[in-house]
Amino acid sequence: MRKQIKNIFSVVLLLSVTLGFSQRTQNDTINTGVIDVVKPYAPTISDAFKVKEVPSLDDETTQTKKDIKYNIFSFPVASTFTPAKGKAAVVEKRAPTKLYDNYATLGVGSYTTILGEVYLNHALSRNENIGGYVSHHSSASGIEDVEFDNNFSDSKINLNYSSQLRDLSWNAEAGFQHQLYNWYGVPESHIAQAKTDNMDGSHSFFNAHFGGDVTFEDTYINSGSAFFRRFSDNQGSGENRFTVKAKVDVPIRDVEISTDFKIDYLGGAFDTNYSGTNAIDYGNFQVGLAPTYQLKQDDLTVNIGVSLNYLNDKASGDNNLYFYPNVSATYRVVNDIVIAYAGVKGDLIINSYYGFANENPFISPTLAIAPTDQLYNAYIGLKGKLSSNMSYNVSGRYVSDRNKALYRNNDITATNQEYSYGNSFGIVYDNIDTFGVAGEINVDVKRNFKLGLKVAYFSYTTDNQDEAWNLPDIKSSLFVDYQINEQWFAGANLYYTGKRKDQYFVNDGVTVGMPQTVTLDSFFDANAHVGYHINEQLSVFAKANNMANNAYQKWQNFPVQSIQFLAGATYKFDF
């Protein structure tokens, strides 16, 4: 208490002295004057100092910390818990699927159909293989409302040998094929006449070939191939074709130009033309050169090139030079999701009797064979992946062909040939411009389920012909492949072909009619199969073709077999 009174007194005394000093200061007078500066002012900074004294606390409330001493007493804790030892989980492992080098298939079905195939492959050494296959597919007559034999047969045999060395690999092969078809598509108006003339109508093709290819490593010559084919029939026709191709990288300064080189020889003859007056000889000799330079920058890839072709026409003796663009580009708009592509190309297409017969086996052996000058094939599209197992492709194109080959039903003549009753097809040529759009989607789910869908629409413009004969306006296809489990599998193939136009001439020996245009109906063909793996080596299967049971006409007056069934087995083996 006394200490507090003492402090109050000290504060009062201090305030009194301060007030007195302030009153005195207000009465002072400051005299004015002139101050002369004789030296510029140079300010300096004084050294700062730090108070080094530590204030001491003298407070009654300050307490001295007490030292605390402590000890830890540890003792064991008794426990009866015994942890179980860890065990690795057992994972069931599937035995790896054994791959066999050889297999044999045999199947039989309606219309007395026989299907057989044997594929063989044997390793002679680590770098050498030899193999081959034999196949046969035939069916007897039985198409409804057809008065003539309509059986067919297709048999093949092929041998091949391959060798892989340090700097190159090469392959050689040889084969033979025999095909049998019938000109059974006689129009109703001439069935009686064909029977009176004892029309045979059979047409056989013979095809022998051999060739080989070689691929080099780390050289400017990338690859090369040579191929020879002899194609003939039972009507005295024959055709030889020999082709040599090579792909070479040509260095020009620091740039490599990828160059395709080709030599193509075609020569053949028919015993007679369709009117039966003269024999037909045809042939072409072509030399082609197509250099291409590829430019890559980030997501853009551009191929810039040209195609130069020299052609000697045996029939006319003319020599011509053809020049075509060869440009294409792709751009990844969004990684692999959206890829844009476009291009414009051209080509000199060498037509052949073999090519025509494989596309339409009902042609007559009286054809005028000539090449097609494809001025350009311009296209643009988008492709990519919608997900990890789904891809798509949409495109549009415009093609300009000069001298394009079209199949057209032959005139009815009185030559008494097996193919002269309106039951065969000839070739006519015209300048055709084709506009087309197409879409495609593919699904692949864990390799157990695959689906593919394609749709294409076409529009044609002709110069001389009334129609683009036998060219469809729509083509689409759907395929499904499903591995149900380890044993069962199934699949389906569906095809749709739109309307086509064809033309025929009426000549009954009395009156000669004007050519008439007919429209062939569109058709739908559905095929399905199912199979079962009995074990690793043996499987059985069943197939159904043309399930819509529609004897449609792919070619005029040539209906196909209705619904067909086939059952068989496949055996895989090694030796």
GUTILUM-91082 format. One line per field, with one value per residue (C-alpha): residue number from 1; residue in one letter; x, y, z. Coordinates in Angstrom, 2 decimals, decimal comma. Layout:
N
k (NUM_...)
r (a_...)
X (X_...)
Y (Y_...)
Z (Z_...)
//
This chain:
575
k (1_2_3_4_5_6_7_8_9_10_11_12_13_14_15_16_17_18_19_20_21_22_23_24_25_26_27_28_29_30_31_32_33_34_35_36_37_38_39_40_41_42_43_44_45_46_47_48_49_50_51_52_53_54_55_56_57_58_59_60_61_62_63_64_65_66_67_68_69_70_71_72_73_74_75_76_77_78_79_80_81_82_83_84_85_86_87_88_89_90_91_92_93_94_95_96_97_98_99_100_101_102_103_104_105_106_107_108_109_110_111_112_113_114_115_116_117_118_119_120_121_122_123_124_125_126_127_128_129_130_131_132_133_134_135_136_137_138_139_140_141_142_143_144_145_146_147_148_149_150_151_152_153_154_155_156_157_158_159_160_161_162_163_164_165_166_167_168_169_170_171_172_173_174_175_176_177_178_179_180_181_182_183_184_185_186_187_188_189_190_191_192_193_194_195_196_197_198_199_200_201_202_203_204_205_206_207_208_209_210_211_212_213_214_215_216_217_218_219_220_221_222_223_224_225_226_227_228_229_230_231_232_233_234_235_236_237_238_239_240_241_242_243_244_245_246_247_248_249_250_251_252_253_254_255_256_257_258_259_260_261_262_263_264_265_266_267_268_269_270_271_272_273_274_275_276_277_278_279_280_281_282_283_284_285_286_287_288_289_290_291_292_293_294_295_296_297_298_299_300_301_302_303_304_305_306_307_308_309_310_311_312_313_314_315_316_317_318_319_320_321_322_323_324_325_326_327_328_329_330_331_332_333_334_335_336_337_338_339_340_341_342_343_344_345_346_347_348_349_350_351_352_353_354_355_356_357_358_359_360_361_362_363_364_365_366_367_368_369_370_371_372_373_374_375_376_377_378_379_380_381_382_383_384_385_386_387_388_389_390_391_392_393_394_395_396_397_398_399_400_401_402_403_404_405_406_407_408_409_410_411_412_413_414_415_416_417_418_419_420_421_422_423_424_425_426_427_428_429_430_431_432_433_434_435_436_437_438_439_440_441_442_443_444_445_446_447_448_449_450_451_452_453_454_455_456_457_458_459_460_461_462_463_464_465_466_467_468_469_470_471_472_473_474_475_476_477_478_479_480_481_482_483_484_485_486_487_488_489_490_491_492_493_494_495_496_497_498_499_500_501_502_503_504_505_506_507_508_509_510_511_512_513_514_515_516_517_518_519_520_521_522_523_524_525_526_527_528_529_530_531_532_533_534_535_536_537_538_539_540_541_542_543_544_545_546_547_548_549_550_551_552_553_554_555_556_557_558_559_560_561_562_563_564_565_566_567_568_569_570_571_572_573_574_575)
r (m_r_k_q_i_k_n_i_f_s_v_v_l_l_l_s_v_t_l_g_f_s_q_r_t_q_n_d_t_i_n_t_g_v_i_d_v_v_k_p_y_a_p_t_i_s_d_a_f_k_v_k_e_v_p_s_l_d_d_e_t_t_q_t_k_k_d_i_k_y_n_i_f_s_f_p_v_a_s_t_f_t_p_a_k_g_k_a_a_v_v_e_k_r_a_p_t_k_l_y_d_n_y_a_t_l_g_v_g_s_y_t_t_i_l_g_e_v_y_l_n_h_a_l_s_r_n_e_n_i_g_g_y_v_s_h_h_s_s_a_s_g_i_e_d_v_e_f_d_n_n_f_s_d_s_k_i_n_l_n_y_s_s_q_l_r_d_l_s_w_n_a_e_a_g_f_q_h_q_l_y_n_w_y_g_v_p_e_s_h_i_a_q_a_k_t_d_n_m_d_g_s_h_s_f_f_n_a_h_f_g_g_d_v_t_f_e_d_t_y_i_n_s_g_s_a_f_f_r_r_f_s_d_n_q_g_s_g_e_n_r_f_t_v_k_a_k_v_d_v_p_i_r_d_v_e_i_s_t_d_f_k_i_d_y_l_g_g_a_f_d_t_n_y_s_g_t_n_a_i_d_y_g_n_f_q_v_g_l_a_p_t_y_q_l_k_q_d_d_l_t_v_n_i_g_v_s_l_n_y_l_n_d_k_a_s_g_d_n_n_l_y_f_y_p_n_v_s_a_t_y_r_v_v_n_d_i_v_i_a_y_a_g_v_k_g_d_l_i_i_n_s_y_y_g_f_a_n_e_n_p_f_i_s_p_t_l_a_i_a_p_t_d_q_l_y_n_a_y_i_g_l_k_g_k_l_s_s_n_m_s_y_n_v_s_g_r_y_v_s_d_r_n_k_a_l_y_r_n_n_d_i_t_a_t_n_q_e_y_s_y_g_n_s_f_g_i_v_y_d_n_i_d_t_f_g_v_a_g_e_i_n_v_d_v_k_r_n_f_k_l_g_l_k_v_a_y_f_s_y_t_t_d_n_q_d_e_a_w_n_l_p_d_i_k_s_s_l_f_v_d_y_q_i_n_e_q_w_f_a_g_a_n_l_y_y_t_g_k_r_k_d_q_y_f_v_n_d_g_v_t_v_g_m_p_q_t_v_t_l_d_s_f_f_d_a_n_a_h_v_g_y_h_i_n_e_q_l_s_v_f_a_k_a_n_n_m_a_n_n_a_y_q_k_w_q_n_f_p_v_q_s_i_q_f_l_a_g_a_t_y_k_f_d_f)
X (0,00_2,76_4,52_1,47_1,11_4,76_4,32_1,30_3,23_6,07_3,72_2,08_5,45_6,55_3,40_3,90_7,44_6,35_3,55_5,84_8,41_5,76_4,46_7,96_8,64_5,59_7,01_10,40_11,16_13,14_15,22_15,41_18,70_20,62_22,61_25,47_26,32_30,01_30,23_27,82_25,99_27,20_24,96_26,33_24,66_25,70_26,46_23,58_24,09_22,22_21,36_23,29_21,83_19,20_16,56_16,07_12,67_11,98_8,41_6,87_4,86_7,96_8,47_11,50_10,98_11,37_13,43_11,41_13,00_11,25_12,04_10,44_9,83_9,45_8,32_7,25_3,57_2,61_0,72_-0,64_-1,40_0,44_0,13_-0,59_1,99_1,03_0,15_0,30_-3,04_-3,30_-3,94_-5,36_-3,22_-4,56_-2,29_-0,96_-2,86_-0,87_-0,51_-0,43_1,26_-1,17_-4,90_-7,47_-11,11_-13,91_-17,56_-20,63_-23,97_-27,07_-26,91_-24,29_-21,79_-18,29_-15,78_-12,26_-8,97_-5,57_-2,86_0,68_3,73_7,05_10,23_13,27_15,58_15,58_15,49_13,74_10,09_8,24_4,49_1,46_-2,26_-4,91_-8,53_-11,71_-15,21_-17,93_-21,69_-24,03_-26,97_-30,24_-31,15_-34,92_-36,47_-33,14_-33,24_-29,51_-26,56_-25,63_-22,96_-19,62_-16,21_-13,08_-9,88_-6,48_-3,02_-0,13_3,47_5,73_9,23_10,67_14,14_15,32_19,00_20,92_20,51_17,56_14,54_12,94_9,94_9,01_5,67_3,93_0,34_-2,38_-6,15_-9,05_-12,53_-15,73_-18,87_-21,89_-23,63_-27,01_-28,63_-30,63_-33,60_-37,01_-37,60_-34,64_-34,69_-36,35_-33,83_-30,88_-32,26_-32,77_-29,14_-28,00_-26,25_-23,48_-22,81_-19,79_-16,84_-13,56_-10,66_-7,04_-4,60_-0,90_1,45_4,84_6,79_8,77_9,72_12,75_13,15_16,49_17,73_19,66_20,01_18,61_16,78_13,93_12,12_11,52_9,18_8,53_5,38_4,22_0,70_-0,70_-4,48_-6,57_-9,96_-11,60_-12,64_-9,14_-8,39_-5,01_-3,27_0,23_1,18_4,61_5,17_8,34_8,23_10,87_10,90_14,05_15,10_16,90_19,17_19,22_21,53_20,12_16,71_15,57_12,93_10,94_10,49_8,28_9,38_7,19_7,35_4,09_3,62_0,23_-0,44_-3,38_-5,73_-9,29_-10,19_-12,99_-14,88_-18,56_-19,86_-17,62_-15,79_-12,27_-9,82_-8,78_-5,19_-4,42_-1,45_0,14_3,65_3,89_6,80_5,93_7,90_6,43_8,75_7,34_8,74_7,37_7,26_6,51_5,96_4,33_0,89_1,00_2,27_2,34_3,34_4,16_4,74_3,90_3,34_4,80_3,74_4,80_2,40_2,83_-0,47_0,12_-3,22_-2,93_0,84_0,45_2,96_1,64_2,94_0,64_1,27_-0,70_-0,66_0,21_-0,38_-1,79_-1,85_-2,96_-3,37_-4,04_-6,63_-7,15_-4,49_-5,94_-9,53_-9,88_-7,50_-8,21_-6,89_-7,10_-5,38_-5,53_-4,03_-4,21_-3,19_-3,01_-5,02_-4,10_-7,26_-6,95_-9,03_-8,05_-9,33_-12,63_-13,25_-12,68_-15,17_-17,77_-17,30_-20,11_-18,25_-17,81_-14,32_-14,70_-13,52_-11,73_-9,10_-7,86_-6,40_-8,30_-6,89_-7,85_-7,18_-7,59_-9,07_-9,64_-10,75_-11,19_-12,24_-12,02_-10,99_-10,03_-11,03_-14,18_-12,80_-10,07_-12,11_-14,12_-12,86_-14,55_-13,88_-16,01_-14,95_-16,01_-14,37_-14,61_-13,09_-12,67_-12,02_-11,41_-12,13_-13,59_-14,72_-18,43_-20,13_-23,18_-25,40_-24,46_-26,71_-28,65_-27,14_-27,54_-23,92_-24,95_-22,13_-22,73_-22,59_-24,69_-28,20_-28,17_-26,53_-23,13_-21,62_-19,31_-17,23_-18,01_-15,89_-16,94_-15,76_-17,23_-17,17_-18,03_-19,03_-19,14_-19,52_-18,76_-18,81_-17,25_-17,23_-15,35_-15,70_-13,25_-14,09_-11,26_-10,84_-13,93_-16,41_-15,73_-18,15_-17,67_-20,15_-19,54_-21,94_-21,16_-23,28_-22,31_-23,51_-22,28_-22,05_-21,45_-20,44_-21,62_-23,48_-27,04_-26,16_-23,18_-24,00_-24,02_-22,54_-24,61_-25,75_-25,37_-23,09_-23,01_-21,77_-21,89_-19,78_-19,93_-17,48_-18,19_-16,09_-18,82_-16,51_-13,52_-15,51_-18,29_-17,89_-20,26_-20,39_-22,40_-21,88_-24,55_-24,31_-26,58_-26,20_-28,37_-30,02_-28,08_-28,92_-28,30_-29,18_-30,09_-30,94_-33,76_-32,94_-35,22_-34,20_-37,36_-37,33_-34,51_-35,64_-34,23_-31,91_-33,86_-32,70_-33,64_-33,23_-31,94_-33,48_-31,34_-30,56_-29,70_-27,51_-27,26_-24,81_-24,16_-22,00_-21,56_-18,84_-17,60_-14,02_-14,07_-10,42_-7,33_-7,13_-10,66_-13,55_-16,94_-18,97_-22,24_-23,01_-26,10_-25,84_-28,45_-30,66_-33,28_-33,95_-33,98_-32,74_-31,63_-29,83_-26,38_-26,08_-28,99_-30,71_-28,31_-30,19_-28,14_-28,81_-31,45_-30,77_-27,80_-26,59_-23,12_-21,60_-18,06_-15,00_-11,51_-8,50_-5,21_-1,98_1,82_4,24)
Y (0,00_2,35_1,57_2,52_5,93_6,61_5,99_8,31_11,14_10,80_11,06_14,27_15,94_15,14_16,65_19,90_20,42_19,73_22,30_24,93_24,43_24,65_28,02_29,39_28,27_30,11_33,46_33,08_35,17_33,79_36,42_36,13_36,31_35,29_32,06_31,65_28,06_27,83_24,04_21,56_19,43_15,85_13,78_10,70_7,76_7,04_3,50_1,80_-0,02_-2,72_-2,80_-5,70_-5,67_-8,18_-6,65_-8,39_-9,23_-8,36_-9,48_-11,17_-13,39_-14,77_-18,36_-20,51_-23,66_-26,81_-29,71_-32,84_-36,24_-39,30_-42,95_-45,47_-48,95_-51,53_-55,08_-57,83_-58,50_-62,12_-63,04_-66,34_-64,99_-66,80_-65,17_-67,50_-67,68_-65,90_-68,05_-66,92_-67,07_-69,75_-68,31_-70,66_-70,52_-71,57_-73,81_-71,99_-72,81_-75,15_-73,97_-76,65_-76,20_-78,31_-78,84_-80,71_-79,79_-81,83_-80,87_-82,08_-80,42_-79,87_-79,75_-82,52_-79,92_-81,10_-78,86_-80,07_-78,42_-79,59_-77,12_-78,35_-76,54_-78,07_-76,47_-77,89_-75,92_-72,86_-70,58_-72,72_-73,72_-75,70_-75,90_-76,18_-76,64_-78,52_-77,35_-78,43_-76,95_-78,35_-78,58_-80,52_-79,18_-78,41_-74,75_-74,43_-73,72_-74,12_-76,50_-76,97_-78,22_-75,69_-77,55_-75,93_-77,00_-75,22_-77,15_-75,73_-76,98_-74,80_-75,38_-72,80_-72,54_-69,75_-68,98_-66,28_-65,31_-62,65_-59,85_-61,05_-63,34_-64,90_-66,98_-69,09_-70,63_-72,53_-73,61_-74,96_-74,35_-75,91_-74,35_-75,60_-73,51_-73,71_-71,17_-72,24_-68,77_-69,24_-66,85_-68,52_-67,57_-69,69_-72,71_-74,87_-73,87_-74,55_-78,03_-78,75_-77,82_-80,06_-77,16_-78,37_-75,09_-76,20_-73,85_-74,88_-72,64_-73,73_-71,61_-72,40_-69,96_-69,66_-66,78_-65,49_-62,43_-61,24_-58,66_-57,04_-55,54_-52,25_-51,69_-49,21_-52,06_-52,87_-55,67_-57,32_-59,89_-61,81_-63,66_-65,65_-66,94_-69,09_-68,92_-70,87_-72,53_-75,40_-73,06_-72,62_-69,36_-68,70_-65,86_-65,29_-62,63_-61,83_-59,16_-57,86_-55,36_-53,66_-51,04_-48,92_-45,96_-43,45_-41,04_-37,45_-35,38_-35,83_-37,03_-40,57_-40,98_-44,22_-45,49_-48,31_-49,89_-52,25_-54,22_-55,88_-58,01_-59,42_-61,46_-63,64_-64,84_-66,08_-68,49_-66,24_-63,07_-63,20_-63,09_-66,07_-64,27_-63,50_-64,56_-62,04_-61,30_-58,86_-57,80_-54,97_-54,16_-51,68_-50,05_-48,02_-45,72_-44,12_-42,03_-40,75_-38,38_-38,50_-35,41_-35,68_-32,81_-33,33_-34,84_-34,26_-36,82_-35,97_-38,24_-36,38_-38,35_-39,06_-42,16_-42,43_-45,30_-46,32_-48,62_-50,51_-51,85_-55,03_-54,92_-51,36_-50,95_-47,62_-46,36_-44,01_-42,29_-41,81_-39,39_-39,55_-37,73_-39,70_-37,46_-38,37_-36,80_-37,68_-35,36_-36,41_-33,90_-35,51_-38,20_-41,52_-40,39_-38,23_-38,64_-36,73_-38,06_-37,12_-37,85_-38,00_-40,84_-42,32_-45,56_-47,50_-50,66_-53,68_-55,73_-59,47_-62,52_-64,04_-60,98_-60,88_-64,62_-64,44_-61,61_-63,02_-66,73_-66,55_-64,38_-65,59_-66,37_-63,62_-60,53_-57,40_-56,93_-53,34_-51,37_-48,79_-45,28_-44,11_-40,38_-39,77_-41,22_-38,37_-39,16_-37,52_-38,95_-39,26_-42,30_-43,09_-44,84_-44,14_-46,30_-48,85_-51,52_-49,54_-47,86_-46,03_-44,77_-42,46_-41,29_-39,84_-40,24_-39,21_-41,47_-40,71_-43,78_-43,75_-47,01_-48,71_-52,31_-53,10_-56,51_-56,67_-59,57_-60,84_-60,69_-63,82_-65,09_-68,09_-69,31_-72,35_-71,74_-72,78_-69,13_-67,60_-68,03_-64,90_-66,94_-65,22_-61,79_-59,64_-56,55_-53,01_-49,96_-46,45_-43,34_-43,57_-40,99_-42,47_-40,59_-42,63_-42,24_-45,01_-45,68_-48,42_-49,38_-52,21_-53,56_-55,90_-56,78_-58,72_-60,76_-62,77_-60,70_-59,02_-57,02_-55,14_-53,07_-51,45_-49,39_-47,72_-45,71_-45,05_-42,78_-43,15_-40,92_-42,45_-40,99_-43,51_-46,32_-45,81_-47,19_-48,26_-51,92_-54,26_-51,71_-51,58_-48,36_-49,73_-52,33_-53,24_-56,07_-57,14_-59,79_-61,09_-63,46_-64,59_-66,91_-67,98_-69,95_-72,25_-74,80_-72,98_-70,39_-68,80_-66,18_-64,64_-62,80_-60,67_-59,02_-56,55_-55,51_-52,81_-52,62_-53,01_-52,34_-54,75_-54,96_-57,72_-58,05_-60,22_-62,13_-65,08_-65,50_-63,78_-60,34_-58,38_-56,36_-53,19_-53,54_-53,42_-52,28_-54,39_-53,71_-56,51_-56,57_-55,90_-58,95_-59,86_-62,87_-64,05_-66,77_-68,16_-70,83_-72,45_-74,77_-76,76_-77,60_-81,21_-80,91_-78,98_-80,80_-81,71_-79,31_-79,75_-77,05_-76,40_-73,67_-72,22_-70,06_-67,85_-68,16_-65,86_-68,75_-66,34_-67,60_-64,08_-63,19_-61,78_-61,78_-61,61_-65,01_-66,72_-67,51_-68,88_-71,82_-71,28_-72,02_-74,38_-76,40_-77,75_-79,74_-80,92_-81,19_-79,72_-81,62_-79,90_-81,84_-81,83_-84,27)
Z (0,00_0,88_-2,37_-4,45_-2,67_-3,36_-7,08_-7,36_-5,76_-8,23_-11,22_-9,89_-9,37_-12,90_-14,46_-12,52_-13,79_-17,40_-17,35_-15,95_-18,69_-21,40_-20,16_-20,18_-23,72_-25,13_-23,94_-25,72_-28,89_-31,84_-33,72_-37,57_-39,46_-42,53_-42,45_-44,96_-45,96_-46,73_-47,15_-48,77_-46,31_-46,24_-44,01_-42,35_-40,71_-37,18_-36,20_-34,58_-31,36_-29,69_-26,06_-24,66_-21,24_-20,43_-18,19_-14,94_-13,68_-10,12_-9,73_-6,79_-9,18_-10,91_-9,98_-10,43_-12,53_-10,60_-11,86_-12,49_-12,32_-13,72_-14,44_-16,89_-15,62_-18,47_-17,96_-20,45_-21,16_-21,43_-24,66_-25,95_-29,55_-32,32_-35,78_-38,70_-41,46_-44,71_-47,74_-51,36_-53,15_-55,80_-59,26_-61,85_-64,95_-68,30_-70,23_-73,30_-76,46_-78,64_-82,19_-84,86_-88,21_-90,23_-90,54_-92,64_-93,19_-94,71_-95,10_-97,01_-97,55_-99,64_-103,44_-103,02_-101,92_-100,99_-99,25_-98,48_-97,62_-96,37_-95,32_-94,58_-93,23_-92,21_-90,87_-92,66_-90,38_-88,19_-91,24_-93,87_-94,30_-96,90_-97,19_-99,40_-99,55_-101,52_-101,64_-103,39_-103,44_-105,67_-105,88_-108,16_-110,13_-108,38_-108,83_-109,16_-112,57_-114,39_-117,38_-117,86_-115,82_-113,16_-111,21_-110,40_-109,17_-107,95_-107,14_-106,18_-105,30_-104,14_-102,99_-101,33_-99,92_-97,76_-96,42_-94,05_-94,10_-92,24_-94,78_-96,83_-96,89_-99,94_-100,89_-103,92_-104,83_-107,60_-108,07_-110,31_-110,38_-112,26_-112,34_-113,95_-114,56_-116,85_-119,09_-117,70_-117,80_-121,03_-121,24_-121,32_-124,96_-126,15_-123,85_-126,49_-129,15_-126,82_-126,05_-129,75_-130,39_-127,50_-125,84_-123,51_-121,70_-119,69_-119,41_-117,77_-116,72_-116,15_-114,20_-113,63_-111,95_-110,28_-108,79_-105,87_-103,86_-101,92_-99,14_-98,26_-95,00_-94,73_-98,48_-100,95_-102,69_-100,29_-102,10_-105,45_-106,94_-110,15_-111,18_-114,22_-114,93_-117,70_-117,95_-120,48_-121,00_-122,88_-125,72_-127,13_-125,29_-123,71_-121,87_-120,51_-117,99_-116,56_-113,92_-112,27_-109,41_-107,27_-104,53_-104,23_-102,06_-104,31_-102,34_-103,61_-101,43_-97,91_-99,08_-99,92_-102,61_-102,34_-105,89_-107,21_-110,47_-112,53_-115,78_-116,86_-119,96_-121,06_-124,18_-125,15_-127,87_-128,41_-131,20_-132,43_-131,74_-130,71_-134,26_-135,17_-137,99_-136,74_-134,07_-131,42_-130,43_-127,66_-125,59_-123,63_-122,49_-119,63_-117,81_-114,72_-112,45_-109,32_-107,08_-103,78_-101,16_-97,63_-95,42_-91,70_-89,31_-85,92_-86,63_-90,39_-92,92_-96,62_-99,51_-102,70_-105,85_-109,46_-111,55_-115,03_-117,32_-120,81_-122,71_-125,94_-127,29_-129,30_-131,13_-132,44_-132,33_-130,49_-127,94_-125,27_-122,17_-119,16_-116,30_-113,02_-109,67_-106,54_-103,52_-100,11_-96,66_-93,13_-90,16_-86,56_-85,44_-82,01_-81,47_-82,63_-82,11_-85,23_-88,17_-91,37_-94,67_-98,33_-101,59_-105,35_-107,37_-110,83_-112,48_-115,72_-115,01_-117,11_-117,65_-118,31_-119,18_-115,81_-113,94_-115,82_-115,39_-111,64_-111,27_-113,66_-114,56_-117,14_-119,67_-123,22_-124,61_-127,21_-125,36_-126,52_-123,81_-123,31_-120,37_-118,32_-117,99_-114,49_-114,75_-111,04_-107,89_-105,44_-101,90_-98,50_-95,16_-91,40_-89,40_-85,83_-82,64_-80,66_-77,82_-77,24_-79,02_-81,59_-84,76_-87,62_-91,13_-93,28_-96,72_-100,02_-103,41_-107,04_-109,70_-113,39_-115,58_-119,28_-121,11_-118,04_-118,61_-118,07_-118,18_-120,44_-121,47_-124,91_-127,94_-129,01_-132,27_-134,52_-134,26_-132,18_-129,72_-126,10_-125,07_-127,91_-126,45_-124,32_-121,57_-121,42_-120,93_-122,99_-122,25_-123,37_-122,56_-121,66_-119,86_-116,36_-113,58_-110,19_-107,05_-103,86_-100,11_-97,63_-93,91_-91,83_-88,15_-86,46_-82,91_-81,22_-77,59_-75,91_-79,08_-78,09_-80,07_-83,41_-85,52_-88,76_-90,74_-94,15_-96,26_-99,60_-102,05_-105,70_-108,48_-112,08_-115,13_-118,58_-121,93_-124,54_-122,79_-121,58_-118,14_-116,10_-116,76_-113,76_-111,37_-108,12_-106,49_-102,93_-101,41_-97,73_-95,55_-91,91_-90,25_-86,67_-85,00_-81,43_-79,27_-76,83_-74,52_-74,81_-76,78_-78,63_-81,39_-83,87_-86,60_-89,39_-92,68_-94,31_-97,72_-99,49_-103,12_-104,65_-108,03_-111,27_-114,89_-117,76_-121,45_-123,84_-127,51_-128,87_-132,07_-132,73_-136,38_-137,61_-136,05_-134,56_-131,59_-130,19_-127,18_-123,96_-120,54_-117,53_-113,83_-111,65_-108,19_-105,16_-103,07_-99,51_-98,67_-95,04_-93,96_-90,48_-88,85_-85,45_-84,19_-81,23_-80,18_-79,02_-78,00_-79,03_-82,34_-83,41_-84,10_-85,74_-87,50_-89,31_-91,86_-93,49_-96,61_-98,29_-95,23_-96,79_-99,22_-102,13_-105,51_-106,44_-109,67_-109,21_-113,00_-115,43_-116,00_-113,55_-110,31_-107,41_-105,13_-102,45_-98,78_-98,34_-95,36_-94,75_-91,86_-91,32_-89,12_-88,86_-87,53_-86,58_-86,33_-86,44_-87,99)
//
